[in-house]
Structure formats: C-alpha cells, structure tokens
Amino acid sequence: HNREYEITSIEGKKIPIICSTSAFRDAGGRVTGGIEIFKDISELKSLQEEIVRREKKYRRIFEGSHDMIYTTNLQGK
C-alpha cells in the first residue's frame, strides 16, 4: 500500500513523503513481518504544482482571447 504523508524536519520544514508498506507472510498466509519504505517526493510535488500553475495560465489566455490561436513546432506541425 502507498500513502502520502507530510513530515516536519528538525528545522521545521514540511516534507511530503510517500510510504510504501508490504507484509511478509509465511506459507500459511500469516504475517511474519513487514517493510516500510519512505521516499521524499518534494520534487514531484513541486513539478505537479508547476503543471497546474501553467495549465491555469494558458487556460486563461485561450479562454480570454477573441482571436484565433494555434501552436506549432519548428517543423510547422
């Protein structure tokens, strides 16, 4: 299972993390142990926020324009 949490560093900085949990089971299916892996996802969260910010920016441009707008690459496609 994966769950997102926010922890606080010693310096007081908020750090988003993802926690992956898995159980170890014996042949009878009984839980005999487990493992949890924690990963800092600060960069991922920053990138997601940047995508949302850019989508809002371009949506305002396109929805507020009365002109025809199109995009193209350097090859004209």
DSSP file (Angstrom, degrees, kcal/mol; ACC not computed):
  #  RESIDUE AA STRUCTURE BP1 BP2  ACC     N-H-->O    O-->H-N    N-H-->O    O-->H-N    TCO  KAPPA ALPHA  PHI   PSI    X-CA   Y-CA   Z-CA
    1    1 A H              0   0    0      0, 0.0    20,-2.6     0, 0.0     2,-0.5   0.000 360.0 360.0 360.0 143.8    0.0    0.0    0.0
    2    2 A N  E     +A   20   0A   0     18,-0.2     2,-0.4    16,-0.0    18,-0.2  -0.958 360.0 173.8-116.7 132.4    1.1    3.5   -0.7
    3    3 A R  E     -A   19   0A   0     16,-2.0    16,-3.2    -2,-0.5     2,-0.4  -0.993  24.0-133.7-135.9 144.6    0.2    6.5    1.4
    4    4 A E  E     +A   18   0A   0     -2,-0.4     2,-0.3    14,-0.2    14,-0.2  -0.806  29.6 169.7 -98.3 139.8    1.3   10.1    1.3
    5    5 A Y  E     -A   17   0A   0     12,-2.4    12,-2.9    -2,-0.4     2,-0.5  -0.881  28.6-132.9-136.3 167.5    2.2   11.9    4.4
    6    6 A E  E     -A   16   0A   0     -2,-0.3     2,-0.3    10,-0.2     8,-0.0  -0.993  25.0-173.1-125.4 124.7    3.8   15.2    5.4
    7    7 A I  E     -A   15   0A   0      8,-2.7     8,-3.2    -2,-0.5     2,-0.5  -0.727  19.7-127.7-111.5 164.8    6.6   15.2    8.0
    8    8 A T  E     -A   14   0A   0     -2,-0.3     6,-0.2     6,-0.2     5,-0.0  -0.957  20.4-138.4-115.4 127.3    8.4   18.0    9.6
    9    9 A S    >   -     0   0    0      4,-2.9     3,-1.8    -2,-0.5     6,-0.0  -0.203  33.5 -98.8 -73.7 171.3   12.2   18.2    9.7
   10   10 A I  T 3  S+     0   0    0      1,-0.3    -1,-0.1     2,-0.1    -2,-0.0   0.835 127.3  55.5 -59.3 -32.5   14.2   19.2   12.7
   11   11 A E  T 3  S-     0   0    0      2,-0.1    -1,-0.3     1,-0.0    -2,-0.0   0.503 123.4-106.7 -79.4  -3.8   14.5   22.7   11.1
   12   12 A G  S <  S+     0   0    0     -3,-1.8     2,-0.3     1,-0.3    -2,-0.1   0.504  70.5 145.9  92.0   5.5   10.7   22.9   10.9
   13   13 A K        -     0   0    0      1,-0.1    -4,-2.9    -5,-0.0     2,-0.4  -0.596  49.1-126.3 -79.4 134.7   10.5   22.4    7.1
   14   14 A K  E     -A    8   0A   0     -2,-0.3    -6,-0.2    -6,-0.2    -1,-0.1  -0.672  27.6-169.6 -80.3 130.6    7.4   20.4    5.8
   15   15 A I  E     -A    7   0A   0     -8,-3.2    -8,-2.7    -2,-0.4     2,-0.3  -0.973  14.9-141.6-127.0 117.1    8.5   17.5    3.6
   16   16 A P  E     +A    6   0A   0      0, 0.0    25,-2.6     0, 0.0    26,-0.3  -0.608  30.1 176.0 -75.7 135.2    6.0   15.4    1.6
   17   17 A I  E     -AB   5  40A   0    -12,-2.9   -12,-2.4    -2,-0.3     2,-0.4  -0.918  26.7-138.3-133.8 160.9    6.8   11.7    1.6
   18   18 A I  E     -AB   4  39A   0     21,-2.1    21,-2.1    -2,-0.3     2,-0.5  -0.980  15.9-154.5-118.2 137.3    5.2    8.5    0.2
   19   19 A C  E     -AB   3  38A   0    -16,-3.2   -16,-2.0    -2,-0.4     2,-0.5  -0.953   4.4-163.9-114.8 120.2    5.2    5.4    2.4
   20   20 A S  E     -AB   2  37A   0     17,-2.8    17,-2.5    -2,-0.5     2,-0.4  -0.910  11.0-168.0-104.3 127.2    5.1    2.0    0.7
   21   21 A T  E     + B   0  36A   0    -20,-2.6     2,-0.4    -2,-0.5    15,-0.2  -0.945  10.5 173.5-121.5 135.4    4.2   -0.8    3.0
   22   22 A S  E     - B   0  35A   0     13,-2.4    13,-2.5    -2,-0.4     2,-0.3  -0.998  19.8-140.1-138.7 142.8    4.4   -4.6    2.4
   23   23 A A  E     - B   0  34A   0     -2,-0.4     2,-0.5    11,-0.2    11,-0.3  -0.776  10.3-137.9-101.0 146.3    3.8   -7.5    4.7
   24   24 A F  E     - B   0  33A   0      9,-3.1     8,-3.3    -2,-0.3     9,-1.3  -0.889  26.6-169.4 -98.4 132.2    5.9  -10.7    4.8
   25   25 A R  E     - B   0  31A   0     -2,-0.5     6,-0.2     6,-0.3     2,-0.1  -0.914  15.5-132.0-124.7 149.5    3.7  -13.9    5.1
   26   26 A D    >   -     0   0    0      4,-2.3     3,-2.2    -2,-0.3     6,-0.0  -0.263  47.0 -83.6 -85.8-177.6    4.5  -17.5    5.8
   27   27 A A  T 3  S+     0   0    0      1,-0.3    -1,-0.1     2,-0.1    -2,-0.0   0.761 130.7  55.4 -60.4 -25.5    3.2  -20.4    3.8
   28   28 A G  T 3  S-     0   0    0      2,-0.1    -1,-0.3     1,-0.0     3,-0.1   0.448 119.5-108.8 -87.0  -0.4    0.0  -20.4    5.8
   29   29 A G  S <  S+     0   0    0     -3,-2.2     2,-0.2     1,-0.3    -2,-0.1   0.480  71.1 142.2  88.8   2.0   -0.6  -16.7    5.0
   30   30 A R        -     0   0    0      1,-0.1    -4,-2.3     2,-0.0     2,-0.4  -0.564  58.7-110.0 -79.5 140.7    0.2  -15.4    8.5
   31   31 A V  E     +B   25   0A   0     -2,-0.2    -6,-0.3    -6,-0.2     3,-0.1  -0.544  40.4 169.8 -70.5 125.7    2.0  -12.1    8.7
   32   32 A T  E     -     0   0A   0     -8,-3.3     2,-0.3    -2,-0.4    -7,-0.2   0.462  62.6 -32.8-114.1  -7.6    5.5  -12.7    9.9
   33   33 A G  E     -B   24   0A   0     -9,-1.3    -9,-3.1     2,-0.0    -1,-0.3  -0.978  56.5-145.8 174.2-172.4    7.0   -9.3    9.3
   34   34 A G  E     -B   23   0A   0     -2,-0.3     2,-0.3   -11,-0.3   -11,-0.2  -0.984   6.2-135.6-167.7 173.8    6.9   -6.3    7.1
   35   35 A I  E     -B   22   0A   0    -13,-2.5   -13,-2.4    -2,-0.3     2,-0.4  -0.998   8.1-164.5-143.4 142.4    8.8   -3.5    5.5
   36   36 A E  E     -B   21   0A   0     -2,-0.3     2,-0.5   -15,-0.2   -15,-0.2  -0.997   5.6-164.6-127.1 134.3    8.0    0.2    5.1
   37   37 A I  E     -B   20   0A   0    -17,-2.5   -17,-2.8    -2,-0.4     2,-0.4  -0.979   4.9-160.5-120.2 127.3    9.9    2.4    2.6
   38   38 A F  E     -B   19   0A   0     -2,-0.5     2,-0.4   -19,-0.2   -19,-0.2  -0.900   8.8-174.3-109.5 134.7    9.7    6.2    2.9
   39   39 A K  E     -B   18   0A   0    -21,-2.1   -21,-2.1    -2,-0.4     2,-0.4  -0.994  26.7-124.3-133.7 132.3   10.6    8.4    0.0
   40   40 A D  E     -B   17   0A   0     -2,-0.4   -23,-0.2   -23,-0.2     3,-0.2  -0.597  26.1-179.9 -70.2 122.3   10.8   12.2   -0.2
   41   41 A I     >  +     0   0    0    -25,-2.6     4,-2.6    -2,-0.4     5,-0.2  -0.016  40.8 120.9-115.4  28.2    8.5   13.4   -3.0
   42   42 A S  H  > S+     0   0    0    -26,-0.3     4,-2.3     1,-0.2     5,-0.2   0.916  77.0  47.9 -57.4 -46.0    9.2   17.1   -2.7
   43   43 A E  H  > S+     0   0    0      1,-0.2     4,-2.4     2,-0.2    -1,-0.2   0.912 111.2  50.6 -64.6 -42.0   10.4   17.4   -6.3
   44   44 A L  H  > S+     0   0    0      1,-0.2     4,-2.4     2,-0.2    -1,-0.2   0.925 111.0  48.7 -60.1 -45.6    7.4   15.5   -7.6
   45   45 A K  H  X S+     0   0    0     -4,-2.6     4,-2.4     1,-0.2    -1,-0.2   0.896 110.2  51.5 -62.9 -40.4    5.0   17.7   -5.7
   46   46 A S  H  X S+     0   0    0     -4,-2.3     4,-2.2     1,-0.2    -1,-0.2   0.915 110.7  48.2 -62.4 -43.0    6.8   20.9   -7.0
   47   47 A L  H  X S+     0   0    0     -4,-2.4     4,-2.2     2,-0.2    -2,-0.2   0.896 110.6  51.0 -64.7 -40.4    6.5   19.6  -10.6
   48   48 A Q  H  X S+     0   0    0     -4,-2.4     4,-2.1     1,-0.2    -2,-0.2   0.912 110.6  48.9 -63.0 -42.1    2.8   18.8  -10.1
   49   49 A E  H  X S+     0   0    0     -4,-2.4     4,-2.4     1,-0.2    -2,-0.2   0.882 109.9  52.1 -64.6 -38.3    2.2   22.3   -8.7
   50   50 A E  H  X S+     0   0    0     -4,-2.2     4,-2.5     2,-0.2    -2,-0.2   0.894 108.3  51.1 -65.0 -40.2    4.1   23.9  -11.7
   51   51 A I  H  X S+     0   0    0     -4,-2.2     4,-2.6     2,-0.2    -2,-0.2   0.932 111.3  47.4 -61.6 -46.2    1.9   21.9  -14.2
   52   52 A V  H  X S+     0   0    0     -4,-2.1     4,-2.2     1,-0.2    -2,-0.2   0.918 111.9  50.8 -61.5 -43.7   -1.3   23.1  -12.5
   53   53 A R  H  X S+     0   0    0     -4,-2.4     4,-2.1     1,-0.2    -2,-0.2   0.919 112.6  45.8 -61.1 -44.6    0.0   26.7  -12.5
   54   54 A R  H  X S+     0   0    0     -4,-2.5     4,-2.6     2,-0.2     5,-0.3   0.890 110.2  53.6 -67.8 -39.2    0.9   26.5  -16.2
   55   55 A E  H  X S+     0   0    0     -4,-2.6     4,-2.2     1,-0.2    -1,-0.2   0.922 110.4  47.5 -60.9 -43.0   -2.4   24.9  -17.1
   56   56 A K  H  X S+     0   0    0     -4,-2.2     4,-2.2     2,-0.2    -2,-0.2   0.911 111.4  51.8 -63.4 -42.3   -4.3   27.7  -15.4
   57   57 A K  H  X S+     0   0    0     -4,-2.1     4,-1.8     1,-0.2    -2,-0.2   0.948 114.4  40.7 -59.9 -51.1   -2.2   30.4  -17.1
   58   58 A Y  H  X S+     0   0    0     -4,-2.6     4,-2.6     1,-0.2     5,-0.2   0.821 111.0  57.1 -72.0 -30.1   -2.7   29.0  -20.6
   59   59 A R  H  X S+     0   0    0     -4,-2.2     4,-2.9    -5,-0.3     5,-0.3   0.922 107.5  49.0 -63.4 -43.1   -6.4   28.3  -20.0
   60   60 A R  H  X S+     0   0    0     -4,-2.2     4,-1.7     2,-0.2    -2,-0.2   0.905 112.2  49.2 -62.5 -40.6   -6.9   32.0  -19.0
   61   61 A I  H  X S+     0   0    0     -4,-1.8     4,-0.6     2,-0.2    -2,-0.2   0.955 116.8  39.9 -63.2 -50.3   -5.0   33.1  -22.2
   62   62 A F  H >< S+     0   0    0     -4,-2.6     3,-0.6     1,-0.2    -2,-0.2   0.900 118.2  46.0 -69.5 -41.4   -7.1   30.8  -24.5
   63   63 A E  H 3< S+     0   0    0     -4,-2.9    -1,-0.2    -5,-0.2    -2,-0.2   0.794 114.5  48.7 -73.6 -26.0  -10.4   31.4  -22.9
   64   64 A G  H 3< S+     0   0    0     -4,-1.7     2,-0.3    -5,-0.3    -1,-0.2   0.506  93.0  95.5 -90.8  -4.0  -10.0   35.1  -22.7
   65   65 A S    <<  -     0   0    0     -4,-0.6     4,-0.1    -3,-0.6    -4,-0.0  -0.670  49.8-169.0 -93.1 140.9   -8.9   35.6  -26.3
   66   66 A H        +     0   0    0     -2,-0.3     2,-0.2     2,-0.1    -1,-0.1   0.332  68.7  86.2-101.7   3.5  -11.2   36.6  -29.1
   67   67 A D  S    S-     0   0    0     -5,-0.1     2,-0.4     1,-0.0    -2,-0.1  -0.617  90.7 -98.1-100.3 161.2   -8.5   35.8  -31.7
   68   68 A M        -     0   0    0     -2,-0.2     2,-0.4     2,-0.0    -2,-0.1  -0.657  43.4-170.5 -77.2 131.8   -7.6   32.5  -33.3
   69   69 A I        +     0   0    0     -2,-0.4     2,-0.3    -4,-0.1    -4,-0.0  -0.984  11.2 165.4-126.2 134.1   -4.7   30.9  -31.5
   70   70 A Y        -     0   0    0     -2,-0.4     2,-0.3     2,-0.0    -2,-0.0  -0.975  22.7-138.7-142.3 159.3   -2.8   27.8  -32.6
   71   71 A T        +     0   0    0     -2,-0.3     2,-0.3     6,-0.1    -2,-0.0  -0.859  20.5 174.6-118.0 153.8    0.5   26.3  -31.7
   72   72 A T        -     0   0    0     -2,-0.3     2,-0.1     5,-0.1    -2,-0.0  -0.975  23.6-126.6-150.0 159.6    3.2   24.8  -33.9
   73   73 A N    >   -     0   0    0     -2,-0.3     3,-1.9     1,-0.0     0, 0.0  -0.398  47.5 -85.5 -97.7-175.7    6.7   23.3  -33.6
   74   74 A L  T 3  S+     0   0    0      1,-0.3    -1,-0.0    -2,-0.1    -2,-0.0   0.725 128.8  56.1 -65.3 -20.9    9.8   24.3  -35.5
   75   75 A Q  T 3  S-     0   0    0      0, 0.0    -1,-0.3     0, 0.0     0, 0.0   0.383 118.8-109.9 -90.0   3.6    8.8   22.0  -38.4
   76   76 A G    <         0   0    0     -3,-1.9    -2,-0.1     1,-0.0    -5,-0.0   0.658 360.0 360.0  79.6  15.7    5.4   23.7  -38.7
   77   77 A K              0   0    0      0, 0.0    -3,-0.1     0, 0.0    -6,-0.1   0.417 360.0 360.0-100.0 360.0    3.5   20.7  -37.4
